[in-house]
């Protein structure tokens, strides 16, 4: 009985110490998705530890960082998948022992390996790591998960996929192939290809994005692959080249490259992208650049834009509700920006091309929308909207900008508050 009381006292004291160092529920309940797809549970105290997860097979001997980062790996004999966990704000809490747990979870949702890591008070490490075998005797294909706990509180998690083992007999018969697609834009959050096409308009800030999807990639998973992407112009000469090297074990299945199509660098005509692997032509595809629309000199009356913000508007009548310049962040909230175009009648027979741009507190654009008013169009306003949920926005002063043919014609600020 006395021994049980001592054990209970020890557990109680341990819980008290954890509460002192970390506090109860010291993390935000909803995760933020980082650019590398890590689900991060941010600390309520901005100076506390945060983490980012990278999966890889090998580390660089020079830098100590992952060489072949990926989120998909083939099951293979005597191979491993490793996790590199970078710790942010590490030095803000230097001088005391830190306790971590790295929990590997299988496709069935069950934990199959838990690695505890304690960093001593004098340990200056800014990263921790762990790894698992992915040999066919120990792993099945499916979606796996790594969770990182800090003083037993979840601070980050990230998924990865194990693909079926490919028999050697099939590998010997397969060869890598490639398929090329072009698009105007790429969604920064999802990676989705926007406006896939083979005809593009030359423009001041225009780009053609090329995606090279590799087929039978795992047939040569253990080889170093050296690709050359060669952009060919109307004169049948190279206008831009890009070398991309994939290290052994790199599971990348798509190559991405872009070429500017600004009027200063490109001429209208037929273009071609050729993809070479180790000097041999792997794939090629044509696309066309058409001339930039000619803009007539503006008359003495200039187009103007009067910007206003609102929470919602009536789609039938167009009436705007909740017009303001200060808005609260809300779970399903949106902000609509309207630019009322002045002197539209002076350009009634012209096509007006607008860019509507949202700028964050850091001064960087995070969303852009294009809008057109065609000849004979009686519309006198254009609009755009963004989500203001806590998952996507932070408090601060934002701005909305309206551009006409690449020139700023109006700018207005608004504020998001918690």
C-alpha positions in Angstrom: 0.0 0.0 0.0 2.8 2.4 0.9 4.6 1.6 -2.3 1.3 2.3 -4.3 1.0 5.7 -2.5 4.6 6.6 -3.4 4.0 5.6 -7.1 0.8 7.8 -7.2 2.7 10.7 -5.6 5.5 10.4 -8.2 2.9 10.4 -11.1 1.2 13.4 -9.5 4.5 15.3 -9.2 5.4 14.5 -12.8 2.1 15.9 -14.0 2.6 19.1 -12.0 6.1 19.5 -13.5 4.7 19.1 -17.0 2.0 21.7 -16.4 4.6 24.1 -15.1 6.8 23.7 -18.1 4.2 23.4 -20.9 0.8 24.5 -19.4 -2.5 22.8 -20.1 -3.6 22.9 -23.7 -0.6 25.1 -24.7 -1.4 24.5 -28.4 -4.0 25.7 -30.7 -6.6 22.9 -31.4 -6.8 23.4 -35.2 -3.7 22.6 -37.2 -2.1 24.9 -39.8 -0.9 23.1 -43.0 2.6 24.2 -43.8 4.0 24.5 -47.4 5.6 21.0 -47.1 2.2 19.4 -46.0 3.1 19.2 -42.3 0.1 19.6 -40.0 1.5 22.0 -37.4 -0.3 22.7 -34.1 1.1 26.1 -33.3 1.9 27.1 -29.7 -0.2 29.8 -28.0 3.1 31.2 -26.8 4.9 32.4 -30.0 8.3 31.7 -28.5 7.5 28.0 -27.8 8.8 25.0 -29.8 7.3 24.3 -33.2 8.2 21.5 -35.6 8.4 20.7 -39.3 8.7 17.1 -40.7 10.6 15.9 -43.7 10.6 12.2 -44.9 13.7 11.0 -46.7 15.9 7.9 -47.3 19.5 9.4 -46.9 21.2 12.4 -45.3 23.8 14.5 -46.9 27.2 13.9 -45.3 28.2 17.6 -45.9 25.1 19.4 -44.7 23.4 16.8 -42.5 20.1 17.4 -44.2 17.8 15.1 -46.3 18.9 14.4 -49.9 15.8 12.7 -51.3 12.8 14.2 -49.5 9.5 12.8 -50.5 6.1 11.6 -49.3 5.9 8.4 -51.3 8.3 5.5 -51.0 8.5 2.0 -52.6 8.6 -0.9 -50.2 12.0 -2.5 -50.7 14.3 -5.0 -49.0 16.8 -3.6 -46.6 15.4 0.0 -47.1 14.2 2.5 -44.5 12.1 5.7 -44.4 13.5 8.3 -42.1 12.0 11.4 -40.5 13.9 14.7 -40.1 12.1 16.9 -37.5 13.3 20.5 -37.5 12.7 22.4 -34.2 11.8 26.0 -34.5 12.4 28.5 -31.6 14.8 26.0 -30.2 17.1 28.6 -28.6 14.2 30.5 -27.1 14.0 27.8 -24.5 17.6 26.8 -24.2 19.0 25.7 -20.8 16.4 23.1 -19.8 15.7 19.4 -20.7 13.1 18.9 -23.5 11.1 15.7 -23.9 9.8 14.5 -27.3 8.1 11.3 -28.6 8.0 10.3 -32.3 5.0 8.0 -32.9 4.8 6.0 -36.2 1.2 5.0 -37.1 0.3 2.4 -39.7 -2.5 2.3 -42.3 -4.9 0.8 -39.7 -4.5 3.8 -37.4 -2.5 1.9 -34.8 0.9 3.0 -33.4 3.6 0.4 -34.2 6.8 2.2 -33.1 7.2 5.0 -30.5 10.6 6.6 -30.1 11.3 8.8 -27.0 13.9 11.5 -27.4 15.1 13.7 -24.5 17.4 16.7 -25.2 19.6 17.5 -22.2 19.7 21.1 -20.9 23.1 21.6 -22.5 22.1 20.0 -25.9 21.9 22.6 -28.7 20.4 20.3 -31.3 17.9 22.0 -33.6 16.6 18.7 -35.1 15.6 15.2 -34.0 15.1 12.1 -36.2 13.8 8.6 -36.3 13.4 5.9 -38.9 11.5 2.7 -39.8 12.3 -0.3 -42.0 10.2 -0.6 -45.1 11.2 -4.1 -46.1 8.3 -6.3 -47.4 8.6 -8.5 -44.3 7.6 -5.7 -42.0 5.5 -3.3 -44.0 2.3 -3.3 -46.1 1.4 -0.7 -48.8 -0.8 2.1 -47.6 -0.9 5.6 -45.9 1.2 6.0 -42.8 1.5 8.9 -40.3 4.2 10.3 -38.0 3.1 12.3 -35.0 5.6 14.4 -33.0 4.8 15.0 -29.3 6.5 17.7 -27.1 6.0 17.0 -23.4 3.3 14.5 -24.5 1.4 17.2 -26.4 0.9 16.8 -30.2 2.8 19.6 -32.0 3.1 18.2 -35.6 2.0 15.3 -37.8 2.6 14.4 -41.5 1.5 11.6 -43.8 3.5 9.5 -46.2 2.6 6.6 -48.5 4.3 3.2 -49.0 3.9 1.8 -52.5 3.9 -1.9 -53.4 7.2 -3.6 -54.0 8.0 -4.0 -57.7 9.3 -7.5 -58.6 12.8 -7.5 -60.2 11.3 -9.4 -63.2 9.0 -6.5 -64.0 11.7 -3.9 -63.3 13.9 -5.5 -65.9 11.2 -5.1 -68.6 10.1 -1.5 -67.8 11.6 1.7 -69.0 11.0 5.2 -67.8 8.7 7.3 -70.0 7.4 10.9 -69.8 4.3 12.9 -70.5 4.4 16.7 -70.8 1.6 19.2 -69.9 1.6 23.0 -70.0 -0.4 25.4 -67.9 -0.7 29.1 -67.0 -0.6 28.9 -63.2 -0.1 26.6 -60.3 -2.2 26.6 -57.1 0.4 27.3 -54.3 -1.5 25.3 -51.7 -2.6 22.2 -53.6 -0.2 22.1 -56.5 -3.2 21.9 -58.9 -2.5 22.9 -62.5 -4.7 25.8 -63.6 -5.6 26.6 -67.2 -3.9 23.6 -68.9 -3.4 24.5 -72.6 -1.1 24.6 -75.5 -1.8 28.2 -76.6 -0.6 31.0 -74.4 -0.7 34.8 -74.7 2.5 36.8 -74.3 2.2 39.1 -71.3 4.3 41.3 -69.0 4.1 38.9 -66.1 3.2 35.8 -68.1 4.7 32.3 -67.6 4.3 28.9 -69.2 4.6 26.1 -66.6 5.7 22.7 -67.8 5.0 19.5 -65.9 6.8 16.3 -66.9 5.0 13.3 -65.4 7.4 10.3 -65.3 6.0 6.9 -65.9 7.7 3.7 -64.6 9.7 5.9 -62.3 10.4 3.1 -59.8 12.0 1.0 -62.6 15.1 3.1 -62.1 14.6 4.1 -58.4 18.2 3.2 -57.5 19.9 5.1 -60.4 20.9 8.8 -60.6 18.8 10.4 -63.3 20.0 13.5 -65.1 17.3 15.3 -67.1 17.6 18.2 -69.5 14.6 20.3 -70.3 15.3 22.3 -73.5 12.9 25.0 -74.6 13.0 25.6 -78.3 11.9 28.9 -80.0 10.4 29.7 -83.4 13.8 29.8 -85.0 14.4 26.2 -83.9 17.1 27.2 -81.4 17.2 26.7 -77.7 16.0 29.7 -75.7 16.3 28.2 -72.2 17.6 25.0 -70.6 17.2 23.5 -67.2 19.1 20.5 -65.8 17.3 18.5 -63.1 19.1 15.6 -61.3 17.3 13.0 -59.2 19.5 11.2 -56.7 19.3 7.4 -56.1 16.3 6.6 -54.0 14.5 9.9 -54.9 10.8 9.0 -55.4 10.0 12.2 -57.4 7.5 11.3 -60.2 7.0 14.8 -61.7 9.5 17.4 -63.0 8.4 21.1 -63.1 9.9 24.0 -64.9 8.7 27.4 -66.1 9.6 29.9 -68.8 8.8 33.6 -68.9 6.7 34.8 -71.8 7.1 38.5 -71.3 7.1 40.6 -74.5 10.8 41.6 -73.7 12.0 38.0 -73.9 9.6 36.2 -76.3 8.2 36.5 -79.8 4.9 35.0 -81.1 5.3 31.6 -82.8 5.5 27.9 -82.4 7.6 26.6 -79.5 8.7 23.2 -78.3 9.8 21.6 -75.1 12.2 18.6 -75.4 13.0 16.4 -72.4 16.2 14.4 -72.4 17.4 11.7 -70.1 21.1 11.0 -70.0 21.4 12.7 -73.4 18.6 10.7 -75.1 15.3 12.3 -76.1 12.6 11.1 -73.8 9.6 13.3 -74.8 8.7 16.5 -76.6 5.6 18.6 -77.0 4.6 21.8 -78.9 2.9 25.0 -77.7 2.1 28.3 -79.3 2.7 31.9 -78.1 0.3 34.5 -79.5 0.8 38.3 -79.5 0.1 40.4 -76.6 -3.2 42.3 -77.0 -2.6 45.8 -78.3 -3.7 48.5 -75.9 -4.9 51.8 -77.5 -3.6 55.0 -75.9 -6.0 56.1 -73.2 -8.2 59.1 -73.9 -7.9 62.2 -71.7 -10.5 60.7 -69.3 -8.9 58.0 -67.2 -10.5 54.9 -65.7 -10.7 55.0 -61.9 -11.7 52.4 -59.3 -13.4 53.1 -56.0 -12.8 50.1 -53.6 -15.2 49.0 -50.8 -15.3 45.9 -48.6 -18.3 43.9 -47.3 -19.2 40.7 -45.6 -21.8 39.6 -48.1 -23.9 40.8 -51.0 -27.3 39.9 -52.6 -26.6 38.0 -55.8 -29.9 39.2 -57.2 -29.9 42.9 -56.4 -26.2 43.4 -55.9 -26.8 45.1 -52.5 -23.7 44.9 -50.3 -24.1 44.0 -46.6 -21.8 44.8 -43.8 -19.6 47.4 -45.5 -16.6 48.2 -43.4 -12.8 48.3 -43.3 -12.3 46.2 -40.1 -13.5 42.6 -40.0 -13.3 39.7 -37.6 -11.6 36.4 -38.5 -14.4 33.8 -38.6 -14.6 30.1 -39.3 -16.6 30.4 -42.5 -16.2 34.1 -43.0 -15.4 35.8 -46.3 -14.6 39.3 -47.4 -15.8 40.7 -50.7 -14.0 43.5 -52.4 -15.8 45.6 -55.0 -14.0 48.0 -57.4 -16.6 50.4 -58.8 -15.2 51.5 -62.2 -15.4 55.2 -63.0 -15.5 56.7 -66.5 -16.4 53.4 -68.0 -18.5 55.0 -70.7 -15.3 56.6 -72.2 -14.1 53.1 -72.9 -17.4 51.4 -73.8 -16.0 50.0 -77.1 -12.7 48.7 -75.5 -11.8 45.6 -73.7 -10.5 46.4 -70.2 -8.3 43.9 -68.5 -8.0 44.1 -64.7 -5.9 42.3 -62.1 -7.4 42.2 -58.6 -4.7 41.5 -56.0 -4.9 40.7 -52.3 -1.8 41.7 -50.2 -1.0 40.3 -46.8 0.4 42.1 -43.7 3.9 41.1 -44.9 3.4 43.1 -48.0 3.3 40.0 -50.3 0.5 39.2 -52.7 -1.2 35.9 -51.7 -4.1 35.8 -54.2 -4.8 37.4 -57.6 -7.8 37.3 -59.8 -8.2 38.5 -63.4 -11.3 40.2 -64.7 -12.4 41.7 -68.0 -15.0 44.2 -69.1 -15.8 43.6 -72.8 -17.0 46.1 -75.4 -20.7 46.7 -74.9 -20.6 45.3 -71.3 -22.7 47.6 -69.2 -21.1 46.4 -65.9 -19.5 49.1 -63.9 -18.0 47.1 -61.1 -15.7 44.1 -60.6 -15.2 42.0 -57.5 -13.1 39.3 -55.8 -13.4 37.6 -52.4 -11.2 35.7 -49.9 -11.8 33.4 -47.0 -11.0 34.9 -43.6 -11.1 31.7 -41.5 -8.5 31.2 -38.8 -7.0 28.4 -40.8 -6.0 30.8 -43.7 -5.6 34.2 -42.2 -3.8 36.0 -39.3 -4.7 39.3 -37.7 -3.2 42.3 -39.3 -3.5 45.1 -41.9 -4.2 43.8 -45.4 -4.6 45.6 -48.8 -6.6 45.2 -52.0 -5.2 46.5 -55.3 -6.8 47.0 -58.7 -4.6 47.1 -61.8 -5.6 48.0 -65.3 -3.4 46.6 -68.1 -0.7 46.1 -65.5 -0.9 49.6 -63.9 -2.1 50.2 -60.4 -5.3 52.4 -60.4 -6.5 51.9 -56.9 -5.4 50.5 -53.5 -7.3 50.3 -50.2 -6.4 48.8 -46.8 -8.5 46.8 -44.4 -7.8 45.1 -41.1 -8.5 41.6 -39.8 -8.9 41.3 -36.0 -9.1 38.1 -33.9 
